[in-house]
């Protein structure tokens, strides 16, 4: 069956849509000496992180009803738009949990009893639940649930307005849904390591978001574009790369957090309620090498003979992986018809493919002539700059994935082929996980690499924008496919179909 016959080469324009986080991270060469004892930088906020960098474009705003309901009282509110969004979120969450708590845990939901607190630098700390000192600044730049007071507290001056500005109003609502998740955990007497506690709260936020995207909320309506922007916001709230999953402050890598959110979105609160130590298994690990940590896990884009760059290593790595993997996927154990050397070009002089111009394609695989072509002048340096080395590597890996899908004939249409290709890129990434990927694969993942993979798929997706967010948008589906490949491996990729 069925890869498309219309085009003889696949292409997807790689356009950078959203300026993301300060992505750091990536591969070191296999066989490089491994040292221990690196102390990675990590964020030190209590509940939510703050490694958010300024955006290059403003997201759409105002997805909430204009005024929060009268029964929602916010202590200390400055009456801002952000507090309106939060008031609406609280109202919706209280209603929603009335129906969901019995499903997840049995028994009735008890509404929050300790109140809501919007704080800023002028707030008297002694009036805020869970304040441990008279210094209000210790509580700023954050949002948190206070178990002792059964209260939710947020910074209305900086943290929440910044999030709204960078990732849209709905991200603020999702942060409140996450904090509500901690209130639920308190009611359910949930106990697990920090990272699982945080991921479960993300899962609950995802389940609530699904209810909103299904049009069930009286307070919010969201589009695929809102949803994708909000997921980008979650990615930005990850732990700094290099943190350990068993850190007592750990929230999870971006990959973990987006994954938990998607699990909740897809499978609802009953799945979230199953979370326990080791399930889901966090993909968060420290730097294994001080040199890698110093480079924020990034190889050079193009290297020297002594120090190869990511574009020098990724193609041999993909070639070795596909030589090993293809026969296992092929029904008759057929060998992979290998791709030749990649073609780096400048946009004013693109190569031909099958005798046709490739003009306008910045990263593509040419099926008949057996090569991956890429714009080495603008697109790839830009992706590298914004997304790190594994963003670049992931784009190439999706093209190798498309080639494999073409050879296997497992996709019924272009969109399904693209999802399978993304998934296979994830399976390759998983094959590079430390500590000991095959030597021939040339690369070992660094902390943050999987986040870079997720981020570049988000960035290079084009969501409908105004469509219903019902099943998640293009970016949502691509990230889900990528996660499937990482977690379940290549076999699981070939049955994916675009909805
Ligand atoms: Zn949390």
Boltz pocket constraint, residues with backbone or C-beta under 6 A from the ligand:
constraints:
  - pocket:
      binder: B
      contacts: [[A, 47], [A, 48], [A, 178], [A, 179], [A, 182], [A, 197], [A, 198], [A, 201]]
      max_distance: 6.0
